[in-house]
Amino acid sequence: MFSRFKKDQPAEQQQPPASRAVPQPAEAPVSGSAQPSAQSRPSPRLTKPQAAPAAAAPADRDRRRRQRIIELKSELHQRLLDNLNLAALDSASEAELRAEIASITAEALNEMSFVLTSEERLALNQDLYHEVRGLGPLEPLLKDESVNDILVNGPQRVFVERNGKLELTDITFKDERHLLRIIDKIVSAVGRRVDESNPYVDARLADGSRFNAMVPPVAVDGSLVSIRKFKKEKLGIDDLVRFGAFSDEMAMYLEAAVATRLNVIVSGGTGSGKTTTLNALSSYIDNHERILTIEDTAELQLQQVHVGRMESRPPNVEGKGAVTQRDCLRNALRMRPDRIIVGETRGEEVIDMLQAMNTGHDGSMTTIHANSARDGVSRLENMVAMAGIEMPLKAVRSQIASAVNLIVQVSRLQDGSRRMVSVTEITGMEGEIITMQEVFRFERTGLEPNGKIIGHFTGCGIRSNYSERFRRWGYDLPASVYDQVAVG
């Protein structure tokens, strides 16, 4: 027992624990005590039996048993931490660790005189393994391929998103301390911290999943956690077309736009699929180009050979050492990139991004939060103002019009589906107004009884402003690509 993984204990701590006190049976009442006599006992006819629902007692017993198993798991986890040499576990195989946990659990259950069924024992050993090697109650959700997002609202409420819909799970943490321990385990693995002085953190898990947490006192009713799971299988253009995210004609157009080095902005709301779309569009980049990616949390999965990845860094405990996206972007311009891809533009780095698009780094791409192409342009203007640079509005708009060629609008619709609802080209300036033309859009035609949206993708009947550019690069798209689709 504990042969390889037990901690070295001082001699006085290695003594076997004292035998547990065995409760003595209650003494029989002596004669003459206050025991009621047969005559003083109430008549059986006057005794009213307690009316208890038949199903309530088993349900209550099950609830108490589940609660006791949760408490037992916490006690056993603490015993594992006290006895296992965690440093030695780094070299232990999964089978060895599982066997050691099963041995410790069996010994502890015997000491506590608590009997579990074989299924309960297997589940307990699995949970304890996840506590030691994984992320506790979150581990089964992270392995569930059908789960896209994990959302924790305090220790007792864990939600998941499946197929665009939120569901409440039966998974819980023992208490707030248990949840905080899992959060600290995640953020410490990537060299970050979260506490009262720094109550929020953005990090990523070992598999690349995006992790964000806020802890008390900012989180009022318990720590808030959101995990955007990392897709192991990268979705390509063909996959998105098959899933109905956009049409074949739109795919042909986007291939020409990316291959001919148009500057593309993917716009959309939170969870609308901006990063997935950006990943898919990047598959059209030639394998001989040098690409530099800049992100707050690395999520892009580019498949090209010549890719340099950069990630911003928050300040340390002393408030120093921060590396912003703007710092990375400025440095990237000195690294001879053919294309620069910024995971998300949300602040003053927009100035450097627009300058890069205007100074020989054609084909650059980024994402922004906006509800439409026109809103996306307004967001770019606002971000330039946030940078504190005094520029006339016309100059800012002229910079945007010359830098950005295409805005791809994606959206998560009310039925949970993610669609590319609009593809819009920026064609220039008229006076102080940026001129735009929509090339493709998604038209909604109805709603099924089950809530699923009915609609179709269609061209807008307008030939692309970059058709001649496409032709020169060898992408001579037929005029029928832009035709409006009539639905009877």
FENDA-V334092 format. One line per field, one symbol per residue. ss: DSSP state (~ for helix, > for strand, _ for the rest). phi: phi as a letter, one per 40 degrees, with the letter a starting at -180 (. if undefined). burial: b if it has 9 or more other C-alpha atoms within 8 Angstrom, else e. Layout:
BEGIN
ss->???
phi->???
burial->???
END
This chain:
BEGIN
ss->_____>____~~~______________________________~~~_______~~~~~~~~~~~~~~~~~~~~~~~~~~~~~~>___~~~~__~~~~~~~~~~~~~~~~~~~_____~~~~~~~~~~~~~~~~__~~~~~~~~_____>>>>>____>>>>>__>>>>_______~~~~~~~~~~~~~~__________>>>>>_____>>>>>_________>>>>>________~~~~~~_____~~~~~~~~~~~~____>>>>>_____~~~~~~~~~________>>>>>___________>>>>>_>_________>_~~~~~~~~______>>>>______~~~~~~~~~~______>>>>>___~~~~~~~~~~~~~~______~~~~~~~~~~~__>>>>>>>_____>>>>>>>>>>>>>__>>>>>>>>>>>>>>>_____>>>>>>>_______~~~~~~______~~~~______
phi->.fcbbcccbddccccccccccccccccccccgcccccccccccdcccccccbdcccccccccccccccccccccccccccccbcccccccccccccccccccccccccccccfbbbccccccccccccccccbbbgccccccccccccbbbbbgcbbbbbbbfgbcbccccbbcaccccccccccccccbgbaaaccbcaababcccgccbbabbdccccbhcbbbbcccccbcccdccccccgcaccccccccccccccgccbbcbiccgchcccccccccccccccccbbbbacbcbcbcbccbbbbbbcbcccdcgbgcbcccccccccccbfccbbbbdacbacccccccccccbgbcgcaabacacacccccccccccccccgccbddcccccccccccbabbcbaccccgcbbccabbccbibbgbbccbbcbbabbcbiacdcgccbaacacbgbcccbdccdcccgbcccccccccccbc
burial->ebeebbeeeeeeeeeeeeeeeeeeeeeeeeeeeeeeeeeeeeeeeeeeeeeeeeeebeeeeeeeeeeeebbebbebbeebbebbbeeebeeeeeeebbebbbbbbeebbeeeeeeeeeeebeebbebbbbbbeebbbebebbeeeebbbbbbbbbbbbbbbbeeeeeeeeebbbebebbbebbbbbbbeeebbbeeeebbbbbbbeebbbbbbbbbeebeebbbbbbbbbeeeebbbeebbeeebbbeebbbbbbbbbbbbbbbbbbbbeebbbbebbbbbbbbbeeebbbbbbbbbbbbeeebebbeebbbbebeeeeeebbbbbebbbebbeeebbbbbbbbbbbbbbbbbbbbbbeebbbbbbbbbbbbbebbbebbbebbbbbeeeeeeeebbbbbbbbbbbbbbbbbbebbbbbbbbbbbbbbbeeeebbbebbbbbbeeeeeeeeebbbebbbbebeeeebeebbeeeeebeeebbbeeeee
END
